[in-house]
Amino acid sequence: MNRIKEQVLEKSCNLYRTRPWIGILLLFVVIIGFHSWSLMRFPQPFVDEGWYGARALGFLETGRAFGTLDSNFMVEYDGYWTYFPLLPVLLHALSFRLAGGVSLLAMRLVSLLFGLWLLTAVYLLAYRLCGRREAVFSVLLVAFSWPFCISAHWARTDIMAAALGFTALALYVNSRQQTFWVNVLAGFCVGLAFEFHPNAAIFGLTLVVMAFVAQGWGTLKHRSLWGIVCGGALGGLFYAALHILRYPDTYFTFQRLFFSATHTPPILTFDLGVMLEAFRNMAISMFLEVYPLSLLVMLAVVALWRRPSLENRWLIAAVLSLTLGYTLWVRNRMPYYPIILTPIFDIVAVGVVLDEFSRPWRRRVSFYARRVLVLGLSLASLIRPFTAVLYPYYQDYENVQQQIKAVIVPGESIIGPQTFWFGLYEHNYHSWEEIMYYQRYALGSSVEEALQSLHPDVFIADGYVRLVAPGERRNMYDQHVSLDLFQVRDFLDRRGTLLIRFNGGVYGEVFVYRINWD
């Protein structure tokens, strides 16, 4: 029996060595199977998915990337429909068309497809810099990491930007002769990624740093750098043509109203305190919240530094420049942002893990301690996603939707969390954040005046609706994206009738009020 097992194992190893694509194909089959099964289980439907869904439906109905959840006062500005990203809306609209109607599953499938694209780019990047074995394990680690399980499932654009950004890096390092047009394509991928999410700008810095690592100061005269610059400029012009050049006043007005207070990159605030706070928040989020393998990444950078080669210098440059760029460019530490950063961490962390377990066993306390540490951190990075999918998040969502729909009359207009738009999109459904944006638009206006401009029949609130008492200490994001608790309570006490109140599981306490405007 043992002889048969040995023969089977030997044949399998020989088959993998002669036809490695079979093993890679099986790996992707396992990854696709796991994520297809867990796609709707985890994470719970999220507010931003409603934003993108409403814009996709709006595009199908009007030909414009603008939905009912977007602020109603925006239509007073010329070219208001050109402000929001167009390409992701087109993709989600296409998914609705193929699905035969509005479907959160169809939107999440788009994210999963871009997740597979990202894994392919990670494989090509790691294969060139580290080898086939490291590339396979890098794909495995990325595919089952916490950031990937969030971003490849939520119908947001972060995974799309990450796929294009890592494709740019893979194109650059695999261009053996540093072909000009390949580097143009790499730069254009970064510029195009900016259309999906501005956070992708950090890949531009990384490409330039990697070019200097390869060529030194001579890169200023080298075609490779100027290929990257030309490609990035083309991508930037594409973005500007879609969103800025036709209606610049509208673009910058909306930018100030919606994002300047909460999304201005730390480095563009020119405030040393904000930048230092960004480094502190980065350390906390990476070590304690997002990435258990951070210690292994630091060990890997030290090991790479001791073994100088072009590939190792490229890896160090990518890790350091992406980390620095992420710290100084990304203002908020949201759980869906790290996917543009952590795949490069996974690639270098895999090198440490494989190097550790390829060494012969030694009877030393330091050896056992090091191996336990590496194994423990590796398992910690995988346990969280596998335990998260065990909770039926989507069941909570369906329960909340059913209880809300049971008390709403057909034809009533609604204001509430974007999350529940999917079950109520046939109503005139507004986002609660429109109240806040109206108050920025009409300075000095109250919550009631903002609600009067929208005139909803029903008000819905859950744990994601931020109601903050004046003077209450909150983080920077909550201070700017919230409503005055006392004003909301006063309005509902005078004009609201509570229809239902219940525990929404992961959505917290859910309240539904009917508003009396008489």
C-alpha positions as CSV (number, residue, x, y, z in Angstrom):
1,M,0.0,0.0,0.0
2,N,2.8,2.4,0.9
3,R,4.5,1.6,-2.4
4,I,1.4,2.5,-4.3
5,K,1.0,5.8,-2.4
6,E,4.6,6.6,-3.2
7,Q,4.1,5.9,-6.9
8,V,1.0,8.0,-7.0
9,L,2.8,10.9,-5.3
10,E,5.8,10.6,-7.6
11,K,3.6,10.6,-10.7
12,S,1.7,13.6,-9.4
13,C,4.9,15.5,-8.7
14,N,6.2,14.6,-12.2
15,L,3.0,15.7,-13.8
16,Y,3.2,19.1,-12.0
17,R,6.8,19.5,-13.0
18,T,6.0,18.8,-16.7
19,R,2.6,20.4,-16.8
20,P,2.5,23.1,-14.1
21,W,-0.5,24.7,-15.6
22,I,-2.6,21.8,-14.4
23,G,-1.8,22.6,-10.7
24,I,-2.4,26.3,-11.3
25,L,-5.8,25.5,-12.9
26,L,-6.8,23.3,-10.0
27,L,-5.8,26.1,-7.6
28,F,-8.0,28.6,-9.4
29,V,-10.9,26.0,-9.5
30,V,-10.7,25.7,-5.6
31,I,-10.5,29.5,-5.3
32,I,-13.5,30.1,-7.6
33,G,-15.5,27.4,-5.8
34,F,-14.9,28.9,-2.3
35,H,-15.6,32.4,-3.3
36,S,-18.7,31.5,-5.4
37,W,-20.1,29.7,-2.4
38,S,-19.3,32.5,0.0
39,L,-20.0,35.5,-2.3
40,M,-23.4,36.3,-0.8
41,R,-22.7,34.9,2.7
42,F,-20.0,37.4,3.5
43,P,-19.7,40.3,4.0
44,Q,-23.2,41.7,4.6
45,P,-24.7,43.9,1.9
46,F,-23.2,47.4,2.4
47,V,-24.2,51.0,1.8
48,D,-21.8,51.6,-1.1
49,E,-23.3,48.7,-3.0
50,G,-26.6,50.6,-3.1
51,W,-24.8,53.7,-4.5
52,Y,-23.4,51.8,-7.4
53,G,-26.5,49.8,-8.0
54,A,-28.7,52.9,-8.2
55,R,-26.3,54.6,-10.6
56,A,-26.2,51.4,-12.8
57,L,-30.0,51.4,-12.9
58,G,-30.1,55.1,-13.6
59,F,-27.7,54.6,-16.5
60,L,-30.0,51.9,-18.0
61,E,-33.0,54.2,-17.7
62,T,-31.5,57.6,-18.6
63,G,-28.0,56.9,-20.2
64,R,-26.4,58.9,-17.3
65,A,-24.3,57.6,-14.4
66,F,-26.6,59.1,-11.8
67,G,-29.1,57.4,-9.5
68,T,-31.9,58.2,-7.1
69,L,-29.6,57.9,-4.1
70,D,-27.4,60.8,-5.4
71,S,-28.3,64.3,-4.0
72,N,-31.2,65.9,-5.7
73,F,-29.7,69.4,-5.7
74,M,-27.0,68.1,-8.0
75,V,-29.3,68.4,-11.0
76,E,-29.1,72.2,-10.7
77,Y,-25.5,72.1,-12.0
78,D,-24.5,71.7,-15.7
79,G,-23.2,68.2,-16.5
80,Y,-24.0,66.9,-13.0
81,W,-24.1,63.3,-14.5
82,T,-20.4,63.5,-15.5
83,Y,-19.0,63.6,-11.9
84,F,-19.2,60.0,-10.8
85,P,-17.0,57.2,-12.2
86,L,-18.4,56.0,-15.5
87,L,-16.6,52.7,-16.3
88,P,-17.7,50.8,-13.1
89,V,-21.3,52.0,-13.7
90,L,-21.1,50.6,-17.2
91,L,-19.9,47.3,-15.9
92,H,-22.6,47.1,-13.3
93,A,-25.3,48.1,-15.8
94,L,-24.1,45.4,-18.1
95,S,-24.4,42.9,-15.2
96,F,-28.0,44.0,-14.6
97,R,-28.7,43.6,-18.3
98,L,-27.3,40.1,-18.4
99,A,-29.1,39.1,-15.1
100,G,-32.4,40.4,-16.5
101,G,-32.9,43.0,-13.8
102,V,-31.5,44.6,-10.6
103,S,-29.4,42.0,-8.7
104,L,-26.9,42.4,-6.0
105,L,-25.5,39.0,-6.9
106,A,-24.8,40.2,-10.5
107,M,-22.9,43.2,-9.1
108,R,-20.8,41.0,-6.8
109,L,-20.0,38.7,-9.6
110,V,-18.3,41.7,-11.4
111,S,-16.1,42.2,-8.3
112,L,-15.3,38.5,-8.1
113,L,-14.2,38.5,-11.8
114,F,-11.9,41.4,-11.1
115,G,-10.6,39.5,-8.1
116,L,-9.6,36.6,-10.4
117,W,-7.9,39.2,-12.7
118,L,-6.0,40.5,-9.6
119,L,-4.9,36.9,-8.7
120,T,-3.6,36.4,-12.3
121,A,-1.6,39.7,-12.1
122,V,-0.2,38.6,-8.7
123,Y,0.9,35.3,-10.2
124,L,2.7,36.9,-13.1
125,L,4.3,39.5,-10.8
126,A,5.5,36.9,-8.3
127,Y,6.6,34.4,-10.9
128,R,8.9,37.0,-12.5
129,L,10.3,38.2,-9.2
130,C,10.4,35.1,-7.0
131,G,9.7,31.9,-9.1
132,R,6.8,29.5,-9.8
133,R,6.5,28.0,-6.3
134,E,6.3,31.4,-4.6
135,A,3.9,32.6,-7.2
136,V,1.5,29.7,-6.5
137,F,1.6,30.3,-2.8
138,S,1.2,34.0,-3.2
139,V,-2.0,33.5,-5.2
140,L,-3.2,31.2,-2.4
141,L,-2.4,33.6,0.3
142,V,-4.0,36.6,-1.5
143,A,-7.1,34.6,-2.4
144,F,-7.9,33.7,1.2
145,S,-6.8,36.9,2.8
146,W,-9.2,39.2,4.7
147,P,-8.8,42.2,2.3
148,F,-9.5,40.0,-0.7
149,C,-12.5,38.3,0.8
150,I,-14.0,41.7,1.5
151,S,-13.1,43.5,-1.7
152,A,-13.7,40.7,-4.2
153,H,-17.2,40.2,-2.7
154,W,-18.5,43.8,-2.1
155,A,-19.8,45.5,-5.2
156,R,-17.3,48.4,-4.9
157,T,-14.5,49.5,-7.2
158,D,-11.4,48.9,-5.0
159,I,-10.8,45.4,-6.4
160,M,-11.0,46.9,-9.9
161,A,-8.4,49.5,-9.2
162,A,-6.2,46.9,-7.5
163,A,-6.4,44.5,-10.5
164,L,-5.3,47.3,-12.9
165,G,-2.6,48.5,-10.6
166,F,-1.0,45.1,-10.1
167,T,-1.4,44.4,-13.8
168,A,0.7,47.6,-14.4
169,L,3.4,46.2,-12.1
170,A,3.3,42.8,-13.7
171,L,3.6,44.3,-17.2
172,Y,6.6,46.4,-16.1
173,V,8.7,43.6,-14.5
174,N,7.9,41.2,-17.3
175,S,9.1,43.6,-20.0
176,R,12.6,42.1,-20.2
177,Q,13.9,44.7,-22.6
178,Q,11.9,47.5,-21.0
179,T,9.9,47.9,-24.2
180,F,8.6,51.4,-24.6
181,W,5.1,50.4,-25.6
182,V,4.8,47.8,-22.8
183,N,5.6,50.5,-20.3
184,V,3.1,52.8,-22.0
185,L,0.5,50.1,-21.4
186,A,1.6,49.8,-17.7
187,G,1.3,53.5,-17.2
188,F,-2.1,53.6,-18.9
189,C,-3.3,50.8,-16.6
190,V,-2.5,53.1,-13.6
191,G,-4.2,56.1,-15.2
192,L,-7.2,53.9,-16.0
193,A,-7.3,52.5,-12.5
194,F,-7.7,56.1,-11.3
195,E,-11.1,56.2,-13.0
196,F,-12.2,53.2,-10.8
197,H,-10.7,54.7,-7.6
198,P,-8.3,57.6,-6.9
199,N,-6.4,55.5,-4.4
200,A,-4.8,53.8,-7.4
201,A,-2.6,56.8,-7.9
202,I,-0.1,55.1,-5.5
203,F,0.8,52.6,-8.3
204,G,2.1,55.5,-10.4
205,L,4.7,56.3,-7.7
206,T,5.6,52.6,-7.4
207,L,6.3,52.3,-11.2
208,V,8.5,55.3,-11.2
209,V,10.5,54.1,-8.1
210,M,10.9,50.7,-9.7
211,A,12.2,52.3,-12.9
212,F,14.8,54.3,-10.9
213,V,15.8,51.1,-9.1
214,A,16.5,49.4,-12.4
215,Q,18.2,52.3,-14.2
216,G,19.5,54.6,-11.5
217,W,19.5,58.3,-12.4
218,G,20.1,57.2,-16.0
219,T,16.4,56.4,-16.1
220,L,15.7,60.1,-16.8
221,K,17.1,59.4,-20.2
222,H,15.7,56.0,-20.6
223,R,12.7,55.1,-22.7
224,S,11.2,53.0,-20.0
225,L,10.4,55.9,-17.7
226,W,9.0,58.0,-20.4
227,G,6.8,55.1,-21.5
228,I,5.3,55.0,-18.0
229,V,4.8,58.8,-18.0
230,C,3.2,58.8,-21.4
231,G,0.8,55.9,-20.5
232,G,-0.1,57.6,-17.2
233,A,-0.7,60.9,-18.9
234,L,-3.0,59.2,-21.4
235,G,-5.0,57.6,-18.6
236,G,-5.1,61.0,-16.8
237,L,-6.4,62.7,-20.0
238,F,-9.1,60.0,-20.3
239,Y,-10.2,60.7,-16.8
240,A,-10.2,64.4,-17.3
241,A,-12.2,64.1,-20.6
242,L,-14.8,62.1,-18.8
243,H,-15.2,64.2,-15.7
244,I,-13.5,67.5,-15.7
245,L,-12.9,69.2,-19.0
246,R,-16.5,69.7,-20.1
247,Y,-17.8,71.0,-16.8
248,P,-14.9,71.9,-14.6
249,D,-16.9,74.2,-12.2
250,T,-19.4,71.4,-11.6
251,Y,-16.6,68.9,-10.9
252,F,-14.7,71.0,-8.4
253,T,-17.9,72.2,-6.7
254,F,-19.0,68.6,-6.1
255,Q,-15.5,67.6,-5.0
256,R,-15.6,70.3,-2.3
257,L,-19.1,69.4,-1.2
258,F,-18.8,65.6,-1.0
259,F,-15.1,64.7,-0.4
260,S,-12.8,67.5,0.5
261,A,-13.5,67.3,4.2
262,T,-13.1,63.6,4.5
263,H,-11.0,62.3,1.6
264,T,-8.3,64.9,1.0
265,P,-5.0,62.9,1.0
266,P,-2.9,63.6,4.1
267,I,0.0,64.8,2.0
268,L,-2.2,67.4,0.2
269,T,-3.4,68.9,3.5
270,F,0.2,70.3,4.0
271,D,-0.5,69.7,7.7
272,L,2.4,67.9,9.5
273,G,0.0,66.8,12.3
274,V,-2.4,65.1,9.8
275,M,0.5,63.3,8.1
276,L,1.9,62.1,11.4
277,E,-1.6,60.9,12.4
278,A,-1.7,59.0,9.1
279,F,1.4,57.1,10.0
280,R,0.0,56.3,13.4
281,N,-3.3,55.1,12.0
282,M,-1.5,53.1,9.3
283,A,0.6,51.2,11.9
284,I,-2.5,50.5,14.1
285,S,-4.7,49.3,11.2
286,M,-2.1,47.1,9.6
287,F,-0.8,45.4,12.8
288,L,-3.9,45.1,14.7
289,E,-6.8,45.1,12.3
290,V,-6.0,44.1,8.7
291,Y,-2.7,42.2,8.3
292,P,-1.4,39.7,10.8
293,L,1.6,39.1,8.6
294,S,3.0,42.6,9.0
295,L,5.9,41.3,11.1
296,L,6.8,38.7,8.5
297,V,6.8,41.5,5.8
298,M,9.4,43.5,7.8
299,L,11.6,40.4,8.2
300,A,11.2,39.7,4.5
301,V,12.4,43.2,3.6
302,V,15.5,42.8,5.7
303,A,16.2,39.4,4.1
304,L,15.8,40.8,0.6
305,W,18.1,43.7,1.4
306,R,20.8,41.2,2.4
307,R,20.5,39.3,-0.9
308,P,20.8,42.1,-3.5
309,S,19.5,41.4,-7.0
310,L,17.3,43.4,-9.4
311,E,14.3,41.3,-8.5
312,N,14.8,41.7,-4.8
313,R,15.4,45.4,-5.1
314,W,12.2,45.7,-7.1
315,L,10.3,43.9,-4.3
316,I,11.7,46.2,-1.7
317,A,10.8,49.2,-3.8
318,A,7.3,48.0,-4.4
319,V,6.7,47.3,-0.7
320,L,8.1,50.6,0.6
321,S,6.7,52.8,-2.1
322,L,3.2,51.3,-1.9
323,T,3.2,51.5,1.9
324,L,4.4,55.1,1.9
325,G,1.9,56.0,-0.9
326,Y,-0.9,54.3,0.9
327,T,-0.1,56.1,4.2
328,L,0.1,59.6,2.7
329,W,-2.5,59.3,0.0
330,V,-5.4,57.3,1.6
331,R,-7.1,59.4,4.2
332,N,-9.5,56.9,5.8
333,R,-8.7,53.4,7.0
334,M,-11.7,51.6,5.5
335,P,-11.7,47.8,5.4
336,Y,-12.1,47.7,1.6
337,Y,-9.0,50.0,0.8
338,P,-6.1,47.7,1.8
339,I,-6.5,45.4,-1.2
340,I,-4.4,47.9,-3.2
341,L,-1.6,47.3,-0.8
342,T,-1.7,43.8,0.8
343,P,-1.0,41.6,-2.3
344,I,2.6,42.9,-2.4
345,F,2.8,42.1,1.3
346,D,1.6,38.6,0.6
347,I,4.2,38.0,-2.0
348,V,7.1,38.9,0.2
349,A,5.6,37.1,3.3
350,V,5.3,33.9,1.3
351,G,9.1,34.1,0.7
352,V,9.7,34.1,4.5
353,V,7.3,31.2,5.2
354,L,8.7,29.0,2.4
355,D,12.2,29.8,3.4
356,E,11.5,28.9,7.0
357,F,9.9,25.6,6.3
358,S,12.5,24.5,3.7
359,R,15.2,24.4,6.4
360,P,16.0,21.2,8.1
361,W,14.7,20.7,11.7
362,R,17.1,21.7,14.5
363,R,16.8,21.0,18.2
364,R,17.1,24.6,19.3
365,V,14.6,26.8,21.3
366,S,15.2,29.7,18.9
367,F,14.4,27.5,15.9
368,Y,11.1,26.2,17.4
369,A,10.1,29.7,18.5
370,R,10.7,31.2,15.1
371,R,8.8,28.4,13.4
372,V,5.9,28.7,15.8
373,L,5.8,32.4,15.2
374,V,5.8,32.0,11.4
375,L,3.2,29.3,11.5
376,G,1.0,31.1,14.0
377,L,1.0,34.4,12.0
378,S,0.3,32.5,8.8
379,L,-2.7,30.7,10.3
380,A,-4.0,33.9,11.9
381,S,-4.1,35.5,8.4
382,L,-6.3,32.7,7.1
383,I,-8.6,31.9,10.1
384,R,-10.5,35.2,10.1
385,P,-11.9,34.8,6.5
386,F,-12.9,31.2,7.0
387,T,-14.7,31.9,10.3
388,A,-16.4,35.0,8.9
389,V,-18.2,33.1,6.2
390,L,-19.8,30.8,8.8
391,Y,-22.2,33.6,9.9
392,P,-25.2,34.0,7.6
393,Y,-24.9,37.7,7.0
394,Y,-27.2,37.7,4.0
395,Q,-29.9,36.2,6.1
396,D,-29.8,39.2,8.4
397,Y,-30.1,41.4,5.3
398,E,-33.2,39.5,4.0
399,N,-34.9,39.6,7.4
400,V,-34.4,43.4,7.6
401,Q,-35.7,43.9,4.1
402,Q,-38.8,41.8,4.7
403,Q,-39.7,43.6,7.9
404,I,-39.3,47.0,6.3
405,K,-41.3,46.1,3.2
406,A,-44.1,44.8,5.3
407,V,-44.9,48.3,6.7
408,I,-44.4,50.4,3.5
409,V,-47.2,51.3,1.2
410,P,-46.6,51.0,-2.6
411,G,-45.7,54.4,-4.1
412,E,-44.3,55.9,-0.9
413,S,-41.1,57.8,-1.2
414,I,-38.3,56.7,1.2
415,I,-35.2,58.1,2.8
416,G,-32.8,55.8,4.6
417,P,-29.6,53.7,4.4
418,Q,-28.5,53.0,0.8
419,T,-28.2,49.3,1.7
420,F,-31.9,48.6,1.5
421,W,-32.3,50.2,-1.9
422,F,-32.1,46.8,-3.6
423,G,-35.4,45.6,-2.1
424,L,-37.1,49.0,-2.5
425,Y,-35.7,50.5,-5.7
426,E,-39.2,50.7,-7.3
427,H,-39.9,53.4,-4.8
428,N,-38.5,56.9,-5.0
429,Y,-35.6,56.0,-2.6
430,H,-33.2,58.6,-1.2
431,S,-30.0,58.2,0.8
432,W,-29.9,59.6,4.4
433,E,-26.6,61.2,3.4
434,E,-28.5,63.6,1.1
435,I,-29.6,65.4,4.2
436,M,-26.0,66.0,5.2
437,Y,-25.0,67.1,1.7
438,Y,-27.9,69.4,1.4
439,Q,-26.8,71.2,4.6
440,R,-23.4,71.7,3.0
441,Y,-25.0,73.0,-0.2
442,A,-27.4,75.3,1.6
443,L,-25.2,76.5,4.5
444,G,-27.1,77.1,7.7
445,S,-30.0,74.9,6.8
446,S,-31.4,72.4,9.4
447,V,-32.2,68.7,9.1
448,E,-35.9,69.6,8.7
449,E,-35.2,72.0,5.9
450,A,-33.2,69.3,4.1
451,L,-35.9,66.8,4.6
452,Q,-38.5,69.3,3.3
453,S,-36.5,69.6,0.1
454,L,-36.7,65.8,-0.4
455,H,-40.2,65.4,1.1
456,P,-40.1,61.6,1.9
457,D,-43.0,59.7,3.2
458,V,-40.9,57.2,5.2
459,F,-37.7,57.6,7.2
460,I,-35.5,54.5,7.9
461,A,-32.5,54.4,10.2
462,D,-30.2,51.6,11.2
463,G,-26.7,51.3,12.8
464,Y,-25.1,52.7,9.7
465,V,-27.0,56.0,9.9
466,R,-24.6,58.2,12.0
467,L,-26.6,60.3,14.5
468,V,-24.1,62.4,16.5
469,A,-24.9,64.7,19.4
470,P,-23.2,68.2,19.1
471,G,-19.9,68.2,20.9
472,E,-19.7,64.4,21.0
473,R,-16.1,63.2,20.3
474,R,-15.9,61.0,17.1
475,N,-13.3,60.2,14.6
476,M,-12.7,62.6,11.7
477,Y,-14.9,60.7,9.2
478,D,-17.9,60.5,11.6
479,Q,-17.7,64.2,12.4
480,H,-18.2,65.1,8.8
481,V,-20.5,62.2,7.7
482,S,-23.3,62.4,10.3
483,L,-26.5,64.1,11.3
484,D,-27.3,66.1,14.4
485,L,-29.0,63.6,16.7
486,F,-31.1,66.2,18.5
487,Q,-32.4,67.7,15.3
488,V,-33.4,64.3,13.9
489,R,-35.1,63.3,17.2
490,D,-37.0,66.6,17.3
491,F,-38.2,66.2,13.8
492,L,-39.4,62.6,14.3
493,D,-41.1,63.5,17.6
494,R,-43.1,66.2,15.9
495,R,-43.7,64.7,12.5
496,G,-42.9,61.0,12.7
497,T,-45.0,57.9,13.5
498,L,-43.0,54.9,14.5
499,L,-44.1,51.9,12.3
500,I,-41.7,49.3,13.5
501,R,-38.5,48.9,15.6
502,F,-36.5,45.7,15.7
503,N,-33.0,44.2,16.0
504,G,-31.5,43.9,12.5
505,G,-28.5,41.7,13.5
506,V,-25.4,43.1,11.9
507,Y,-27.4,46.2,11.0
508,G,-28.1,47.1,14.6
509,E,-31.4,48.6,15.8
510,V,-33.7,49.4,12.8
511,F,-36.4,52.1,13.0
512,V,-39.0,52.9,10.4
513,Y,-41.1,56.1,10.7
514,R,-43.9,57.4,8.5
515,I,-43.7,61.2,8.2
516,N,-46.7,63.5,8.4
517,W,-46.2,66.6,6.4
518,D,-49.6,68.1,7.1
